[in-house]
Amino acid sequence: MLSRECAVELLSRSIRFAHGKLAVLRLVMAVESGASVAPEHWQYCKRVAESSADIQVKQLYQSAALQSVRIQPDQSRCGSDR
C-alpha cells in the first residue's frame, strides 16, 4: 500500500501538471491510503470528473468520495460539497 504522504504528493504533482485523469486515479489511491486530501484537490478532481466524457473517470471520483465518507463519517467536509 502507498504511504499517505506519497499518495498526496503524487496527487499534488498530477494536479500541478494538469494531468486530470491521472489526478482522479491518484485521488482514489490517496483516499485508499487513508490520507487527508485538501479541499482544493477534491474540487480539482470533481471538475475533471464532471467535465470528462469518460464514464470511468466519473466512477473513480464517485468511488473516492463514497470511500472517504465511509472512512471519515464525522467530518463535515465529506459528502455533498465534493
Secondary structure, DSSP 8 states (H G I E B T S, - for coil): ---HHHHHHHHHHHHHTT-HHHHHHHHHHHHHHT----HHHHHHHHHHHHH-S-HHHHHHHHHHHHHHHHH-TT-TTSSTT-
